[in-house]
Amino acid sequence: FCSVYENAIKVVLPPILSGLLTGVVVDSGDGVTHICPVYEGFSLPHLTRRLDIAGRDITRYLIKLLLLRGYAFNHSADFETVRMIKEKLCYVGYNIEQEQKLALETTVLVESYTLPDGRIIKVGGERFEAPEALFQPHLINVEGVGVAELLFNTIQAADIDTRSEFYKHIVLSGGSTMYPGLPSRLERELKQLYLERVLKGDVEKLSKFKIRIEDPPRRKHMVFLGGAVLADIMKDKDNFWMTRQEYQEKGVRVLEKLGVTVR
């Protein structure tokens, strides 16, 4: 029962918390990334896209990068340590070429991290290289386009009358959207893709292209918070709820009360 409707519910809640009924949710947690358009409060499953890269994949890639630097992390406890390193030090580079140049020619990106056993390690270019897999899946041997191009393709596949609203209401949700620099990198790549594929290189028209990426500070818990807001709004509407007793008596067919067709 839960698995059937979980994704549809998850993607509707973040826009509600942001005060929106229409938008595109980029939801990236530990296991998977979804890009889900929501129109007037309803998810659009036919436009929903999936990227099989998320938090745990970035952690594994960071382990590999640190191994190349000479730091070995092998056990499950080490995985948790590297996850914490990732959350504290990693960021998304705005211009990957410039970041690579800084990492190669300077020490400005190097940060120290104290491990649980007291050892201190130095983390440099790995800070942006690990999250880069979200934008370049081939780095971790995953086929397909990255999150920015997938987002662009999703919006462009929508009805032409809704695209402008989707571009102006992109909502980030989930722990793997918390990297500093992610919103600005997404915006940069979306503008570049729009310029190349829609405007055919006409830079003058780009000024009319409006885009906004919502990155609420509490987006790591956005689904829960959106659910709390929705529950409070709908608390007095009986046709919005089903009781435990109703579910025990009718099973999944109780959803018909909420307007959901059950086959």
Residue, then its C-alpha position, 0 to 999 in steps of 0.5 A: f500500500c505505502s510503496v504504491y503512493e509514496n513517490a506521488i505523495k513525496v513530490v507533492l509535499p515540498p511545493i506545498l511547503s514552499g507555498l506553491l501548487t505548480g513546480v518541479v521537484v528535484d528530490s535527491g536522498d540517499g538512494v535515488t534522485h527523482i525529478c517530478p513535475v507537479y501541476e496544481g497540486f497533482s504529480l505528473p507521473h508520465l513526466t517523472r524522471r529518475l536518476d540512479i545516483a544519490g547520497r550513497d553513490i557520492t559517498r562511495y565515489l568519495i571513498k574511491l577518490l580518497l583511496l587514490r590520495g592514499y587514505a583507505f576506508n573499507h569497513s561499514a564504520d568507515f562508510e559512515t565516517v566518509r559520509m560525514i566528511k562528505e556532508k561537512l566538506c563537499y560542494v558543487g563546483y560552479n565552473i568545473e574547469q576552474e575548480q580543477k585548476l585551483a585544485l591542481e595549482t593551489t592549496v586553497l581548496v584543501e581542508s583538514y578533517t579529524l577522523p574518529d581515531g584522532r588522525i587528521i586527513k587533508v581533503g582537496g579536489e575531492r570536495f567537488e569531484a565527488p558530487e560532480a557525479l550528479f552532473q556527470p554520471h559516467l564518472i561512476n560508470v552510470e549511463g545517462v545524462g546528469v541531473a541538470e540535463l535530466l531536469f531540462n529534458t523533463i521540463q521541455a517534455a511538458d506542455i508548452d503552456t506550463r514550461s515557463e511556470f516549471y522553470k520559475h518554480i524548481v524546488l530542491s528537496g532531500g539531503s543530497t540537494m544540500y551541497p553548497g553551490l548546487p542551486s547556482r550550478l543547476e541554474r547555470e547549466l539550465k540557462q546554457l541548455y536553454l540557450e543552445r537547444v531552444l534559443k539556438g544560440d540567440v543570446e539576446k533572447l536569453s534575458k527573457f528566460k526566467i528561472r528560479i530555484e527554491d533551496p529552502p534551508r530545511r529541505k533535507h526534511m522537506v517532505f515531512l515538513g510539507g506533510a505537516v503543513l498539509a495535514d494542518i490545512m486539511k485537518d477538518k476535511d473528512n473527505f481528505w482522511m481515512t481512518r484506521q478502521e476504514y482501512q481495516e474494513k475495506g483495505v486499499r479500496v478505501l482510497e476510492k473515497l479520496g478519488v483514487t481509482v483502485r484496480 
